């Protein structure tokens, strides 16, 4: 198993969707505040959890697609934490791609460090755990937002978005391994 190659393939699939949607819709997501981005991710993660718990899926979008959406909303969250300017003005696709690549590199750097220290423990985790951990991180972000972005000892919103993205990518890797079996 080449974790980095799998990680890149999963991230590439997310980025492809992100850029195509940017071409279709522009950067309408720029109006989203951190709480709205967090709620969008929450909707996706809660849907995954509901499908996992009930075993019933009534909307065509599959769990894999929801994890990809979580990755992309996480990137939007990171961009929005730093973005200034008029949110009603579209950014050019090339600029959006540069921002995506910037945050992708930062997220990957964190993954490599944590993956080393934790010894790829995620490979022994269930898809259910990824959904639960993402939901936990989202609840943390909501509390940080209620605290006006301040923490006493804990990581900030950006670190939580980064972890959410990595959990979703790990889930995507595990899904792709199951599909290949």
Residue pairs with C-beta under 8 A, 6 or more apart in sequence:
3 115
3 120
3 173
4 112
6 173
6 176
6 177
7 108
7 111
7 169
7 173
9 176
10 71
10 169
10 172
10 173
10 176
11 71
11 104
11 108
11 169
13 68
13 172
14 68
14 71
14 72
14 75
14 169
14 172
15 100
15 104
17 68
17 72
18 72
18 75
18 96
18 100
19 93
19 96
19 97
19 100
21 72
22 93
22 96
23 93
26 90
27 90
27 91
27 96
29 37
29 76
29 80
30 80
30 83
30 87
30 88
30 89
30 90
30 91
31 87
31 88
32 40
32 76
32 80
33 80
34 77
34 80
34 81
34 141
34 145
34 157
35 142
35 145
37 73
37 76
37 77
37 80
38 77
38 138
38 141
38 142
38 145
40 73
41 70
41 73
41 74
41 77
41 134
41 138
41 164
42 135
42 138
44 66
44 67
44 69
44 70
44 73
45 66
45 70
45 131
45 134
45 135
45 138
46 135
47 59
47 66
48 63
48 66
48 67
48 127
48 131
49 128
49 131
49 132
49 135
51 57
51 63
52 63
52 127
52 128
52 131
63 127
63 175
64 172
64 175
67 130
67 168
67 169
67 171
67 172
67 175
68 168
68 172
70 134
70 164
70 165
70 168
71 165
71 168
71 169
71 172
74 107
74 161
74 162
74 164
74 165
74 168
75 100
75 103
75 104
75 107
75 165
77 157
77 161
78 103
78 106
78 107
78 158
78 161
78 162
79 99
79 100
79 103
81 157
81 158
81 161
91 99
106 162
107 162
107 165
107 166
110 159
110 162
110 163
110 166
111 166
111 169
114 166
115 122
122 130
122 167
122 170
123 174
125 170
127 171
127 174
127 175
130 167
130 168
130 170
130 171
131 171
133 163
133 167
134 164
134 167
134 168
137 160
137 161
137 163
137 164
137 167
138 160
138 164
140 154
140 160
141 157
141 160
141 161
144 150
144 151
144 154
144 156
144 157
144 160
145 157
149 156
149 157
